Amino acid sequence: MLAFLGLFTIVLLLFLVITKKSSPVVALILVPVMTGIAAGKTTELPGMISEGLLAIAPTGVMFVFAILFFGILLDAGTFQPIINQLLKIAGNDPVKIAIATAVLAMMIHLDGSGAVTFLVVIPAMVPIYDQLGMRRITLACIVALAAGTMNILPWGGPTIRAATALNVSVTELFNPIIIPFLFGLGTVLLIAFFLGKGEKSRIGTIASEFKNEALTQFSELTRPRLFWVNILLILLAITIMVLGWAPPFVIFMLAFALALLINYPKVEDQKNRIDAHAKEAMLMASILFAAGCFTGILQGTGMMEAMAGTVTTFLPEQLGKQLPLLTGILAMPASLLFDPDSFYFGILPLLASTAGHFGVSSLEVGQAAIMGQMTTGFPISPLTGSTFLLIGLAGVDLGEHQKKTIPLAFLVTMIILFVSVLMGIITV
């Protein structure tokens, strides 16, 4: 009975979210409450929800302050000098421009927002690509690969969701795959190099005197004199987090407070900057806390354990032991079928619980999932609004974008997965 109710809960969640019959927040709260009552756990539900919320609280706090921190630094124009230098170095060489595009997208995606990345990078690079005769489809592809791979970062949406679903810290999930992640970024740069060479061969020798001028986007919000201070803040925050010297939510709380105080000492300015980024931060935070309700009930009622036990009886042992590998292989294509909420809160917990029955680490399943599902896969998925923002800004067709980018995005995922297997992070 519990296994059936658990399956019904997940299927109903997937249906409501994928078909947009309900917002993820509403579905994540009301669906498990309904099935929890049906399981006869009415009086225990508040306690289960409380446990789920307590488990998710550190992750939710980290996400809110990470978004605010990087948002403040973007407002202050921290990355503008780097952008200018990249464009100056690239000149009118298509190969250098392609690589600069990838590096620029990686830098801007430090804030974890695909929409921000596309809004900053695409308009900055479109005139350059057009002037040199480079195809915009190449621009869209490179930016998508760079942003998608960077989405694996600890404060990226998929990693946050995976950590929430598995009830582990983001550092526990992300730190072991830092080296494979860096190989993924290296693969993106290599792809950008070859795409740039292809563009150079296609358009021939560039005789144009076109010069790549530095962008001078200054406003009353920019703080060019604080460039090195802000860069030091970023490096310090990321270093402390990776080394595990303090919990991520503590690090980003302090980093945000320092960034806000240093760049905008006036109280009115501080209020305006927080208001500017509050919507994005709170939208994701509400989903995370709703997910705490969902996972708390599914685990507290025993539904998750019952489902995993049922799946185990039908799944061959050899296949069950390879669940992390299979998850890694299917993760990126799964971005075309499942939005991040339905996958990480509906599918991943079941995969992880099933893996546990075969003596396989659930953490490995989560790590394999974030190597592709809505990371490398998010900028090509029709289930994310940012994909349409990307192709709209670049002026390319969705089908053409997917045709060019999907094989390369899958290649990046396979490289990350292959390195993880070689290092023993994903066992086979």
C-alpha positions in Angstrom: 0.0 0.0 0.0 2.8 2.4 0.9 4.7 1.6 -2.3 1.5 2.3 -4.3 0.9 5.6 -2.5 4.5 6.6 -3.0 4.4 5.9 -6.7 1.1 7.8 -7.0 2.6 10.8 -5.2 5.6 10.9 -7.6 3.4 10.3 -10.8 0.9 13.0 -9.7 3.7 15.4 -8.9 5.3 14.8 -12.4 1.9 15.2 -14.1 1.0 18.5 -12.4 4.4 20.1 -12.8 5.2 18.9 -16.4 1.7 19.8 -17.7 1.8 23.1 -15.8 -1.5 22.3 -14.1 0.1 23.5 -10.8 3.1 25.5 -9.7 6.0 23.3 -8.3 5.5 25.0 -4.9 1.9 24.1 -4.6 2.3 20.5 -5.9 5.3 19.8 -3.6 3.3 20.8 -0.6 -0.2 19.6 -1.2 0.4 16.3 -3.1 2.4 14.6 -0.3 0.1 16.0 2.4 -2.9 14.4 0.6 -1.2 11.0 0.2 0.2 11.2 3.7 -3.3 11.5 5.1 -4.4 8.6 2.8 -1.6 6.6 4.4 -3.1 7.2 7.8 -0.3 9.4 9.1 -2.5 12.5 9.8 -1.2 13.3 13.3 2.4 12.6 12.3 2.5 14.9 9.3 3.5 18.1 11.1 6.5 16.3 12.6 7.5 14.9 9.3 7.2 18.3 7.6 9.2 19.9 10.4 12.0 17.3 10.0 12.1 17.9 6.2 12.3 21.7 6.7 15.0 21.4 9.2 17.0 19.3 6.8 16.6 21.7 4.0 17.1 25.0 5.9 20.9 25.3 5.5 20.7 24.7 1.7 17.9 27.2 1.3 19.7 29.8 3.3 22.9 29.2 1.2 21.0 29.6 -2.0 19.4 32.9 -1.0 22.6 34.6 0.1 24.6 33.2 -2.8 22.2 34.7 -5.3 22.2 38.0 -3.4 26.1 38.0 -3.2 26.7 37.4 -6.9 23.9 39.8 -7.8 25.5 42.6 -5.9 28.8 42.0 -7.6 27.2 42.0 -11.0 25.5 45.3 -10.1 28.9 46.7 -9.1 30.3 45.9 -12.5 32.9 43.5 -11.0 33.2 41.4 -14.2 33.2 44.3 -16.7 37.0 44.9 -16.7 37.5 41.2 -17.3 35.0 41.2 -20.2 36.8 44.2 -21.7 40.2 42.5 -21.5 38.8 39.3 -23.0 37.4 41.2 -26.0 40.6 43.2 -26.4 42.7 40.0 -26.5 40.3 38.3 -28.9 40.6 41.1 -31.5 39.1 39.9 -34.8 40.3 36.2 -34.6 37.3 33.9 -34.7 39.2 31.2 -32.7 40.0 33.7 -29.9 36.5 35.1 -30.0 35.0 31.7 -29.6 37.2 30.9 -26.6 36.5 34.4 -25.1 32.8 33.7 -25.5 33.1 30.5 -23.5 35.2 32.1 -20.7 32.9 35.1 -20.5 29.8 32.8 -20.2 31.5 30.8 -17.5 32.3 33.9 -15.5 28.9 35.5 -15.7 27.3 32.2 -14.8 29.0 32.3 -11.4 25.7 33.7 -10.1 23.9 30.5 -11.2 21.4 32.2 -13.4 21.0 31.1 -17.0 18.9 34.1 -17.8 21.5 36.6 -16.5 24.2 34.8 -18.4 22.3 35.0 -21.7 21.2 38.6 -21.1 24.8 39.7 -20.5 26.8 37.6 -23.0 24.6 37.3 -26.1 24.0 41.0 -26.6 27.7 41.7 -26.0 28.9 39.2 -28.5 26.2 39.4 -31.3 27.7 42.5 -32.9 31.2 41.0 -33.0 29.9 37.7 -34.5 27.9 39.6 -37.1 30.8 42.0 -38.0 33.2 39.1 -38.6 30.6 36.9 -40.4 30.6 34.2 -37.6 27.3 32.3 -37.3 25.1 33.1 -34.4 24.3 29.4 -34.0 27.9 29.0 -33.0 27.5 31.7 -30.4 24.4 30.1 -29.0 26.1 26.7 -28.8 29.2 27.9 -27.0 27.3 30.0 -24.5 24.9 27.1 -23.8 27.7 24.6 -23.2 29.6 27.0 -20.9 26.5 28.0 -18.9 25.3 24.4 -18.7 28.6 23.0 -17.4 28.9 25.9 -14.9 25.4 25.0 -13.6 27.0 22.1 -11.7 28.4 24.6 -9.2 27.2 24.1 -5.6 24.8 27.1 -5.7 23.4 26.0 -9.1 19.8 25.0 -9.2 20.3 21.3 -10.0 23.0 20.7 -7.3 20.9 22.5 -4.7 17.9 20.4 -5.6 19.9 17.1 -5.6 21.4 17.9 -2.2 17.9 18.7 -0.9 16.4 15.5 -2.3 19.2 13.4 -0.8 19.4 15.3 2.5 23.2 16.0 2.1 25.3 19.1 2.1 26.1 20.7 -1.3 29.8 20.4 -0.5 29.5 16.7 0.2 27.8 16.3 -3.2 30.0 18.7 -5.2 33.6 18.6 -3.8 34.4 15.0 -4.9 33.6 15.9 -8.5 35.6 19.1 -8.7 38.3 17.6 -10.9 35.7 16.0 -13.3 33.9 19.3 -13.4 37.1 21.1 -14.4 37.6 18.5 -17.1 34.1 19.4 -18.3 35.0 23.1 -18.4 38.2 22.2 -20.3 36.2 20.2 -22.8 33.9 23.2 -23.4 37.0 25.4 -24.1 38.3 22.8 -26.5 35.0 22.6 -28.3 34.9 26.4 -28.5 38.4 26.3 -30.0 37.3 23.8 -32.7 34.1 25.7 -33.4 36.2 28.9 -33.8 38.5 27.1 -36.2 35.5 26.0 -38.2 34.2 29.5 -38.4 37.6 30.8 -39.4 37.9 28.2 -42.2 34.4 29.0 -43.4 34.7 32.8 -43.6 38.3 32.7 -44.8 40.9 35.4 -44.1 39.5 38.4 -42.4 40.6 41.5 -44.2 38.3 43.8 -42.3 39.7 46.5 -40.1 37.0 45.9 -37.6 38.3 46.4 -34.1 36.8 44.8 -31.1 36.2 47.8 -28.8 36.0 47.4 -25.1 32.5 47.8 -23.6 32.1 50.7 -21.3 28.9 50.0 -19.4 29.1 52.3 -16.4 26.2 53.4 -14.3 25.7 54.8 -10.9 25.7 51.3 -9.6 29.2 50.3 -10.9 32.2 50.4 -8.5 35.3 50.1 -10.7 37.6 51.2 -7.9 36.5 48.2 -5.9 37.3 45.6 -8.6 40.1 43.8 -6.7 38.3 43.9 -3.4 35.3 42.2 -5.0 37.4 39.7 -6.8 39.2 38.9 -3.5 35.8 38.4 -1.9 34.7 35.9 -4.6 38.0 33.9 -4.4 37.9 33.9 -0.6 34.3 32.7 -0.4 34.8 29.9 -2.9 38.1 28.8 -1.4 36.7 28.6 2.1 33.7 26.6 0.9 35.7 24.1 -1.1 38.2 23.6 1.8 35.2 23.1 4.1 36.4 25.6 6.7 32.8 26.8 7.3 29.3 25.8 6.2 28.3 27.2 2.8 25.4 29.1 4.2 27.6 30.9 6.8 30.2 31.7 4.1 27.6 33.3 1.7 25.8 35.2 4.5 29.1 36.9 5.5 30.2 37.4 1.9 26.9 39.0 1.0 27.0 41.3 4.0 30.5 42.4 3.2 29.9 42.9 -0.5 26.8 45.0 0.2 28.4 47.1 2.9 31.6 47.7 0.8 29.9 48.5 -2.5 26.8 50.2 -1.2 27.4 51.7 2.2 24.2 53.8 2.1 21.2 52.1 3.7 18.8 53.2 0.9 21.1 51.7 -1.7 21.4 48.5 0.2 17.6 48.2 0.3 17.3 48.8 -3.4 19.9 46.2 -4.3 18.3 43.6 -2.1 14.9 44.4 -3.6 16.4 44.0 -7.1 17.4 40.4 -6.5 14.8 39.3 -3.9 12.3 37.9 -6.4 14.8 35.4 -7.9 16.2 34.4 -4.5 12.8 33.9 -2.9 11.3 32.0 -5.8 13.9 29.3 -5.6 13.9 29.3 -1.8 10.2 28.7 -1.7 10.6 25.7 -4.0 13.4 24.3 -1.8 11.4 24.6 1.4 8.3 23.1 -0.3 10.6 20.2 -1.4 11.6 19.8 2.3 7.9 19.1 3.0 7.7 16.6 0.1 10.8 14.6 1.0 10.0 14.8 4.7 6.6 13.1 4.2 7.8 10.5 1.7 10.6 9.4 4.0 8.7 9.8 7.2 5.7 7.7 6.1 8.0 5.0 4.7 6.7 5.5 1.1 10.2 5.9 -0.3 11.6 2.8 1.4 8.6 0.8 0.3 9.0 1.9 -3.3 12.7 1.2 -3.4 12.0 -2.3 -2.0 9.4 -3.0 -4.6 11.7 -1.8 -7.5 14.5 -4.0 -6.1 12.5 -7.1 -6.5 12.0 -6.5 -10.3 15.4 -4.9 -11.1 18.3 -7.4 -11.9 21.1 -7.1 -9.3 23.8 -6.3 -12.0 21.7 -3.5 -13.3 20.9 -2.2 -9.9 24.6 -2.0 -9.0 25.2 0.2 -12.1 22.5 2.7 -11.3 24.9 5.6 -10.8 26.5 4.9 -14.2 23.1 4.6 -15.9 21.9 7.8 -14.3 25.0 9.6 -15.6 24.5 8.4 -19.1 20.8 9.3 -19.2 21.0 12.5 -17.1 21.6 14.9 -20.0 18.9 13.5 -22.3 16.5 13.5 -19.3 16.6 17.3 -19.5 14.3 17.0 -22.5 11.7 15.1 -20.6 11.8 16.3 -17.0 12.1 19.8 -15.6 14.5 20.1 -12.7 11.8 20.1 -9.9 10.1 16.9 -11.2 13.4 15.1 -11.8 15.3 16.0 -8.6 12.3 15.8 -6.2 10.4 13.0 -7.9 12.8 10.7 -9.8 16.1 11.1 -8.0 15.0 10.1 -4.5 13.6 6.8 -5.9 16.8 6.1 -7.8 18.9 6.9 -4.8 16.8 4.7 -2.5 16.8 1.8 -5.0 20.6 2.1 -5.3 20.9 1.9 -1.5 19.1 -1.5 -1.6 21.9 -2.8 -3.9 24.6 -1.5 -1.6 25.4 1.4 -3.9 25.9 4.9 -2.5 23.0 7.2 -3.1 25.5 10.1 -3.2 26.9 8.6 -6.4 23.5 8.7 -8.0 23.1 12.3 -7.1 26.6 13.2 -8.4 25.8 11.3 -11.7 22.5 13.2 -12.0 24.1 16.7 -11.8 26.5 15.8 -14.5 23.8 16.4 -17.1 20.2 16.7 -15.9 19.4 20.4 -16.2 23.2 21.2 -16.1 24.6 20.6 -19.5 21.1 19.9 -20.6 19.3 23.0 -19.4 20.1 25.4 -22.3 18.7 23.0 -24.9 15.6 21.9 -23.0 12.2 23.2 -24.1 11.1 22.9 -20.5 13.2 25.9 -19.4 12.3 29.5 -20.2 16.0 30.5 -20.4 16.4 28.3 -23.5 14.0 30.4 -25.3 15.7 33.6 -24.0 19.0 32.2 -25.4 17.7 31.5 -28.9 15.6 34.7 -28.9 18.6 36.9 -28.1 20.8 35.0 -30.5 18.1 35.0 -33.2 18.4 31.2 -34.0 15.9 28.4 -34.4 15.3 26.1 -31.5 15.6 23.0 -33.7 18.9 24.1 -35.2 20.2 25.0 -31.8 19.3 21.6 -30.4 20.7 19.8 -33.4 24.1 21.5 -33.0 24.3 21.6 -29.2 22.8 18.4 -28.0 25.6 16.1 -29.2 28.2 18.4 -27.8 26.4 18.8 -24.5 26.2 15.0 -24.2 29.9 14.8 -25.0 30.7 17.1 -22.1 28.6 15.0 -19.8 30.3 11.8 -20.9 33.8 13.4 -20.3 32.8 14.4 -16.8 31.3 10.9 -16.2 34.4 9.1 -17.7 36.8 11.1 -15.5 34.6 10.4 -12.4 34.7 6.6 -13.2 38.5 6.7 -13.7 38.8 8.5 -10.3 36.5 6.0 -8.6 33.9 8.6 -7.7 31.3 6.7 -9.8 31.8 3.0 -9.2 31.2 0.4 -12.0 
